[in-house]
């Protein structure tokens, strides 16, 4: 119980740090705060903030989809377990199962790398929440080739995204924040998400171009902030897509239920 109350919230926020510089700067503030509470709390966290064990924050690999845990491996193993029979012969394994797995993997990678073609209704609905207040929840910065769109986190929904907030956010990403207050650092460094859109990449390949720095995007290559940004630059109309989805569901009719 003490761990959940005193330590877990800071561990969770450390995990969602956007850059190594932000992780290190925030980690120092967390350690100082915990030492003021209890030396034992600080000792438990310090080993995971400094040294060789510090590369566990979400974006540490620098490659979208490559995470600091074994989730991607487990997903790949699930594909193997479902596609390959338990007692398959060596010939069947090499000639049938492995090519099938490779084809499935390529198909899935192509599918999710074109995020604008993969539009889950639930995520579109969340994106629509951000767009209901017009441009209040996001701000575009950039030129013709690369556009950065700064979008509120869901907890900050309704707070106007200003140039001052963007500046403070970028300072936090660089680990250069001068604030000594843990709460102020959190307000400045974790109140926005940054979506990068590479306008010169026709397919918008997420592995080399487009990306958001939120947890959902790094896990799923798809998030509400990305759709807000795509809507903002005219790649798609979120409300039109939602309308089309509702019409499609209406045509299908209600699901049949059993007795």
Secondary structure, DSSP 8 states (H G I E B T S, - for coil): -HHIIIIIHHHHHHHT-SSHHHHHHHHHHHHHHHHHH-HHHHHHHHTTTSGGG-TTSTTTTSSTT--SSSHHHHHHHHHHHHHS-TT--HHHIIIIIHHHHHHHHHHHHHHHHSGGG---HHHHHHHHHHHTTTTTTEEEEE-SSEEEEEEE-GGGTTS---HHHHHHHHHHHTT------HHHHHHHHSSEEEEEEETT-TT--TTTS-EE-SHHHHHHS--HHHHHHHHHTTS--HHHHHHHHHHHHHHH-S-----
